[in-house]
Every structure is written in structure tokens, then in C-alpha cells.
Amino acid sequence: KGMGPLPEEIGLHLTQLRVLSINKNKLTSLPATVQGLTRLVALHAADNDIVTLPPSISVCRCLRAVYLSNNPLPHIPLGILKLHQLEQLRISGTMITGIPVDLVLLTSLKELFIDRSERLIWPPEEVVAGGLATIMAYLEEHRELKLMNAIDDETSPFDMLDQEPVTRDSVLAHTDKVQEILDEVSLCHTQKAALLKLRVKQVRMGNKSNVEDIDRQLDEINERMQWFTSDIVELEEMRGV
């Protein structure tokens, strides 16, 4: 308790960590290098000042429990929506105004705590009161409407979320696959920037083995980015772009 910001090296030195418990501190964020915690199964970060999580949290695919209650989160971090083994999500007492429809992609989710979130306006209160099953059914219905381009731009409930509004033009502009690839490319850029910053620090400290490890990670990211670029080009050619 009362600790300062988490060190950026956390993902480099604690790669076998399974539970990260940082409740009741004054943390405002987590470093992007949490991507290195690939064995992490539980993140306990309640009662902090966290407003978002780095997109790289999506790389921690073993996560089964994320506790973020009593943080000033304005929305559910997008990286969480890629944690397909997640079983418990606790975001009570936050500043969240809406639940994204893509939460239905978390098919392993068994527990969702979102009470005491006074700014929550979507889904409606009666849906939230019905519990996880009712919420998921409601989100699935509206996700289907979104994919069918049946959203009224001016009255869409998705515009209530503290995220970029989903408009008819944006839905038509990207297929689900293209958007997924673009998200991955954005994540790669975030990871690369964090690793390059960490590499400079390790070079100055003379930690040769750490520099070599970072270089391997950078090579893997560059290779992934090349794959994603090729995939986008192929998809656009198929669409006649």
C-alpha cells in the first residue's frame, strides 16, 4: 500500500508471476510492459486512481480475474475485451457510463460486478439488475443490430459510451476482420514504444542480457506487424479498395 508507480521492468523480470495484487494504492495506470506477465491469472487493482489500462493487457491471455472496483474508470478498457479466458470482472464503484456490446465476446465470463457505478446509463437499470445473463442477452441483441447496420446515428445508445461513437459510416468502412487487425497493429505500436524506451534504459545500465531479451521481443513485434500489414492489403484488394 502507498507504493508509487509500478516500474516498467515489471513485465521483464516477473514473467512467472501469477497474481498481481496492488489494491489500495494511488496508482493511475499500469505500464505497457505488463504484456510480459503472460502467466498472470489474477489482477487485483481495486481502490486506486486508475483511469485506464494499457492495450497491452490483452496479451495477458491467461487472466481469469480482473478486479478494478473503486477506480475512476470512464469506460471498460478495450484490452479487457480480448481476454477470452476471463471469468471474473469487478468494476463496481467506477465512472463507467456504458457497457460495450463486445463484452459478449468474453464467453468464459461468470461474474460481473458493476454496482455502485452511478453514471451507468446503458444498458438500462432494469437490465443491469437482471444480472450477468440478462446483460449478456441484451448486449448480444444490440451487437447484432450494430453488425446489420441498423443503428440510428442520432439516437444510438452506443453514442452514450465514453468511447468513439459508432456511426453508420464507420461500420460500413471496416469489416470486423479489418478492425481486428487495426487494433492489433495499434497494440504492436504501443508495445514497441514501451520496449524501445526500456531498451535505452537497460543500455545505459549496461544490462546486456536484458537488452538482448528486449531485442528478441522487438523482432517478434516487427514480424507480427509485417503479417498484419499483408493481411490488410489482401483484405482491401478483396474489397476492391
Secondary structure as UniProt FT lines:
FT   TURN            8..9
FT   HELIX           10..13
FT   TURN            15..16
FT   STRAND          19..21
FT   HELIX           32..36
FT   TURN            38..39
FT   STRAND          42..44
FT   HELIX           55..59
FT   TURN            61..62
FT   STRAND          65..67
FT   HELIX           78..82
FT   TURN            84..85
FT   STRAND          88..90
FT   TURN            92..93
FT   HELIX           101..105
FT   TURN            107..108
FT   STRAND          111..113
FT   TURN            115..116
FT   TURN            118..119
FT   HELIX           125..129
FT   HELIX           132..147
FT   TURN            148..149
FT   TURN            153..155
FT   HELIX           157..160
FT   HELIX           168..173
FT   HELIX           176..205
FT   HELIX           208..238
FT   TURN            239..240
//
